[in-house]
Amino acid sequence: MPPPAPISPDEATRLSHEVIRRAKFPMLSTVDEAGQPRVRPVSPVRMDGFTIYVANLRSYGKTRELAANPRCELCYLDEHHDQVRITGTAHIEKDAAVLHAIWEGNPLLRRYLGTPENPELIIYRVEPVSVRFMREWALEYTEVPPHPA
């Protein structure tokens, strides 16, 4: 198979957003207290560019892992095997307006958690440090600006 043509940063940004839209459910990687990598699918509840918001419950293992080491990575893989990797830092979202918008925009949160004040609910904001895009069989990543102008 011939190698894919090079991709400009603007094109990589557009293609990355398309992969995120198609893939919907990325894998989140963290590291546990013993240093063991852990990967699991997550359901983003909001996206602002490459900043991804993920709902979580306090009782989940990733809560302890992100408290000890907030560095993480989200990996989206679409049906064409194109992928986007967002390396970042997870922060607990505290902005009341953002939390309200997420709550109002997500019927599943409302159904399963009942109230935004549910003490089990945590919303993580994954702030991107780097974003990489790769087409299937490209065998190398294209760096994408994590905060496009």
C-alpha atoms as one frame of an Amber mdcrd trajectory, in Angstrom:
protein
   0.000   0.000   0.000   1.497   3.395  -0.927   2.139   5.750   1.980  -0.493
   8.438   2.480   0.270  11.977   1.331   1.587  14.369   3.991  -1.062  16.285
   5.920  -0.903  19.973   6.811  -1.607  21.014  10.423  -4.915  22.610   9.346
  -5.981  19.434   7.563  -4.858  17.316  10.523  -6.996  19.453  12.837 -10.070
  19.001  10.618  -9.476  15.262  10.215  -8.910  14.855  13.958 -12.261  16.459
  14.740 -13.917  14.136  12.206 -12.392  11.064  13.885 -13.561  12.283  17.295
 -17.067  12.843  15.942 -17.227   9.388  14.336 -15.541   7.375  17.084 -17.544
   8.922  19.965 -16.158   6.670  22.737 -12.420   6.991  23.302 -10.211   4.824
  25.452  -8.765   6.587  28.500  -5.382   5.526  29.821  -4.207   6.151  33.357
  -1.646   4.537  35.673  -2.635   2.816  38.910  -0.843   3.054  42.267   1.442
   0.120  41.381   2.500   1.777  38.107   0.344  -0.531  35.984  -1.192   1.172
  32.927  -4.994   0.956  32.845  -7.180   1.545  29.787 -10.970   1.756  29.596
 -13.646   3.222  27.322 -15.234   6.467  28.471 -18.189   8.567  27.354 -17.301
  12.211  26.807 -20.037  14.619  27.852 -18.627  17.763  26.208 -15.868  18.862
  23.863 -14.347  22.306  23.424 -11.841  21.923  20.615  -9.530  19.209  21.902
 -10.481  19.755  25.554 -12.586  16.737  26.448 -14.958  16.479  29.426 -15.622
  13.029  30.879 -18.229  12.096  33.486 -17.080   9.763  36.230 -18.180   8.293
  39.543 -16.070   8.742  42.682 -16.176   4.999  43.330 -14.433   4.158  40.024
 -10.765   3.173  39.962  -9.824   5.989  37.627 -10.800   8.469  40.366  -7.936
   7.261  42.584  -5.593   6.961  39.615  -6.229  10.508  38.358  -5.985  11.928
  41.887  -2.516  10.382  42.238  -1.402  11.169  38.687  -3.628  13.410  36.550
  -1.603  12.783  33.377  -3.645  10.685  30.973  -4.329   9.976  27.326  -7.514
   9.612  25.304  -7.350   7.543  22.125 -10.099   7.690  19.504 -10.170   5.030
  16.763 -12.805   5.308  14.034 -14.257   2.710  11.663 -11.553   3.546   9.081
  -8.828   2.868  11.690  -7.802   6.523  11.698  -6.845   7.588  15.189  -6.461
  10.639  17.371  -4.452  10.598  20.573  -4.952  13.420  23.064  -2.301  13.487
  25.765  -3.300  15.738  28.614  -3.952  16.454  32.228  -7.271  15.703  33.927
  -8.746  18.380  36.174 -11.957  18.172  38.177 -14.272  20.740  36.591 -15.509
  23.300  39.132 -17.039  25.988  36.889 -20.742  26.058  37.799 -21.855  27.300
  34.362 -19.927  24.519  32.579 -21.271  21.883  34.973 -24.824  23.174  34.524
 -24.519  23.082  30.719 -23.144  19.527  30.828 -25.933  18.422  33.176 -28.676
  20.014  31.069 -27.250  18.590  27.849 -26.970  14.989  29.031 -30.220  13.138
  29.715 -28.351   9.986  30.768 -26.603  11.840  33.574 -29.937  13.172  34.769
 -31.594   9.763  34.550 -28.922   7.776  36.384 -27.641  10.333  38.874 -30.858
  12.216  39.628 -29.325  15.540  40.580 -26.159  17.464  39.671 -25.377  17.563
  43.399 -25.038  13.757  43.513 -21.827  13.264  45.541 -20.732  10.406  43.260
 -20.542  12.635  40.171 -17.219  14.027  38.993 -16.673  15.760  35.668 -13.083
  15.642  34.470 -11.771  18.217  32.017  -8.865  16.760  30.054  -6.707  19.690
  28.966  -4.628  18.719  25.927  -0.849  18.923  26.053  -0.407  17.250  22.687
  -2.692  15.943  19.961  -1.595  13.467  17.295  -3.460  12.178  14.250  -2.690
   9.096  12.171  -4.402   7.634   9.139  -4.635   3.872   8.901  -1.317   2.497
   7.636   0.431   5.872   7.758   2.713   4.424  10.454   3.553   7.856  11.790
   1.628  10.554  13.571   0.985  14.097  12.436   1.229  16.611  15.272  -1.930
  18.675  15.616  -1.997  22.034  17.416  -3.732  21.257  20.746  -5.183  24.777
  20.889  -5.867  25.798  17.265  -6.144  29.541  16.701
